Amino acid sequence: MADNFALTGASPRLIRAINVAAWAHRNHTRKGTDIPYVSHVFGVMHLVSQVTDDEDVQIAALFHDILEDVPEEYSREQMAQDFGERVVQLVLGVTKDDTLTSWQDRADAYLAHLRQADDGSVMVSAADKLHNLLSILADHTELGDELWGRFNSGKERQQWWYRSIYTVAAERLPGNPLVEELGRRVDELESL
């Protein structure tokens, strides 16, 4: 049995990035739950790893919320020093502009930026939204419409948001299996 086991995709650099992501999000939980947030970033990295071997993209998946949510734990400068400017740029490609005060303005700016972002950032965004949707759909089964109270925006705006991300991702990465699964899950969300 051991002769058939091969560990792939786990370079020392990727292991180090997993540790950095776990440490940076150590005090962070999923919205409305007690679930450690790191489960989300690991899930996003896993989804990305199903469609690309590009280690920078996989690391960006692990780091995708650091600069937006916990920059005090791991700065842009430290990220660049430790993992390179490309990883930083991929992360910035999926980081919302926190200088905008309204939810809609941040969403519109994110979509406009995503249309021009590196394909790796689009992959990370699709994986992020897919993982979020899988969680939302599972929680909706348990909680019903109470679930929408967790969000700053209601059910209809969430449906619009996920459809909009899917539309951009489908235009940018046609035929990508991750994006196709995102589309199926957006359809499911819209049927709620």
Secondary structure, DSSP 8 states (H G I E B T S, - for coil): -GGG----S--HHHHHHHHHHHHHTTT-B-TTS-SBTHHHHHHHHHHHHTT---HHHHHHHHHTTHHHH-TTTS-HHHHHHHH-HHHHHHHHTT---TT--SHHHHHHHHHHHHHHS-HHHHHHHHHHHHHHHHHHHHHHHHHGGGGGGGSSS-HHHHHHHHHHHHHHHHHHSTT-HHHHHHHHHHHHHHT-
